[in-house]
Amino acid sequence: MSLAGKRVTVYLRTLIVVLVVGAIGLVLFKNRSHTAKFWFFGLTHEDTPTNIVWLMLWTSGGAIVTWRIFSFGRGLWRDLSEVAQLKASEEKDKQLKRRSAELDERVRRMEEQTKRTAVSGGESGIKKE
């Protein structure tokens, strides 16, 4: 991207941030004198009015914390499933190695038996033509 294109992108992003911050500030400023009565898990008194600005800030903070907790839980769930898959894969590899060792041992015994049969067959007086 050219320098002019980057400059336009940076200015556009800056303008969007300024507009969003301005909109949030305007909402908070216009609601500074409003109050509401609400209940919040016993942390607030229901009969005491609370400033709407504080209510909005606590609500947004709670939403962000909740999102973080769910995000953490989703990542933890993925990690747990990955660990389970790795464990299953390792178990399968162990079984494969054990089976391979058993087959190698069987092949070795068969080769020894074939050698013994070939050696004993030659000593029994059978002529090969």
Residue, then its C-alpha position, 0 to 999 in steps of 0.5 A: m500500500s502506498l504512503a498516501g493510502k496508508r495515510v488515508t487509512v490512518y486518518l479514517r481510523t482516527l476519525i472513527v475512534v474520535l466519533v465513537v469516543g465523542a458519542i459515548g461522551l455525549v451519552l454520558f454527559k446528557n445522562r449525568s443528571h438522571t437517576a434510576k432505582f435498580w437492584f444489582f445482587g445486593l450491591t446496591h440499595e433498591d430504594t436509593p436512586t443511582n446515577i445513570v452514568w454509573l449504571m451504564l459504566w457498571t453494566s458495560g464493565g460487567a459485560i466486558v468481564t462476562w465476555r472475558i470469562f466466557s472467552f477464557g472458558r471457551g479457550l479452556w474447553r478447547d485446550l481440554s479437548e486437545v489434551a484428550q485428543l493428544k492422550a488418545s493419539e498417544e495411546k493409539d501410538k503405544q498400541l501400534k508400537r506394541r503390536s509392531a513389536e509383537l509382529d516383529e517377534r512373530v516374524r523372528r520366530m518364524e524365520e528361526q523355525t524356517k532356518r531350523t527346518a531347512v538345516s534339519g531337512g538337509e541333514s536327513g538325507i534328502k537330496k536336492e536336485 
